[in-house]
Amino acid sequence: MGRIAELRRSSPLALLVGVAAASVGVIYGYDLSNIAGALLFIEADFGLSSAQQEMVTTATVIGEIGGAMAGGWLANAIGRKRSMISVALGYAVFALLGAAATSVSTLTVARLLLGITIGVSVVVVPVFVAESAPADARGALLVTYGVATVIGIIAGYLFAYLLAGTGNWRAMLGLAAVPAVLVTLLLARIPDTARWYLLKGRREDAERTLRQVEPSIEAAQRELAEISRTLAEERAGGVGVLREMLRPPYLRATLFVVTLGFFIQITGINAIVYYSPRLFEKMGFEGDFALLVLPALVQVAALAAMIVSLAIIDRVGRRPILLSGIAAMVAANLLLVAVFAAGEKFGDALAAVKFGGVLLFTVGYTFGFGSLVWVYAGESLPARMRSMGASAMLTSDLVANAIVAAVFLTMLTSLGGAGTFVVFGVLAMLSLAFVYRYAPETKGRQLEDIRHFWENGGRWPAEDARDAGALVPDSEASA
């Protein structure tokens, strides 16, 4: 948090970028949860079956996949800033279209279109932040976007609760248009990133932007020279971005971000966000307060966990946070399997333990995966491949999200709570093993230096140097 306060004094542009990204995160989070509350009332208006509820929810995620696939290309073609403005305007238009829906089919189409804008945002925002922030504050600003997303999720549940007495699901969906318009006005004040300007040959614009981000003219000049050198090396290779991502040494990086993106969602977090009211019903809770406010309280705890992650990420590092968060998810799954398997033997006490399991699962997710997804999406690949790499990672993430959204209610009915969380528990353990083996530690490293990890076969060159030094006598090593 101290580093964010320091940004306010030394780099107003970086702070403004963080605020804009956070605002987009609030809108994104609001949409994740408000559809969960709205479905309680849409079901009554349109007579939705469980399969139709899954269809309406999954339509958004399918749109997100399309948006994520196009997001990298769009960010390179028209710029990070213009892409984000398009996202904010799209949120406003399609939120209002969903609120005005007159049938299941029109609501599904509106949700699909809204999903496209969300898909673009989850690719462009991490890239925009990563390329606009100083190295020692980049992790904190990227986690801030995740914090804002959780705040939006909380707001979605609470607005659903406040409007539950009226059953006005149209207002629940349409309210997202208000902050979207405000974000558009904020984004109009921000330049694009220096890296995008250099990609387009606009060196003066790049230098002007860097001077607003870096604390000194000398630092800005060094950063400009490093970005220019890196881009020149990449262009000299003469290989298209996609082809370069699919060949060594960056194939390893591509496989890492795609697999990480898949694990982030297939482990089940959005099953809880999208279907919390239904899950809490299965756990024995009933009434608007239990079905809408209890999920919000879960997200308040998740927000606290993410704020802790924000405060320590640039000191502790990425890997320890990610591994401990996934470990908490594994423990939560084991607890949920045990209490669902116990049935109704312990009455209200068992329901409280189930709530605790959902709470632990969500806190573990937001502390680890929820915080770090935006960091790894923004940091893992060199500048020329960054937006395409983020697009590939988040497309994989959204494919997994679509699978979970499409089958969770069916799993809960056919496998029961115990069987459902056995599946999620196994997936969480696989993700823990994957992260332990392959995730790089990027704390404090310049964006342009991270490519050396992949070029060195998944090791930092300094590690090889230390290993080599350990194999020779001290006198020989010092020579």
Helices and strands as residue ranges (DSSP letters): H 2-10, H 12-46, H 50-78, H 80-99, H 104-130, H 135-164, H 169-174, H 177-187, H 194-199, H 203-213, H 217-236, H 241-245, H 250-266, H 269-282, H 288-288, I 289-293, H 294-316, H 318-341, H 347-367, H 369-379, H 383-414, H 416-438, G 447-449, H 451-455, H 461-470, H 474-478
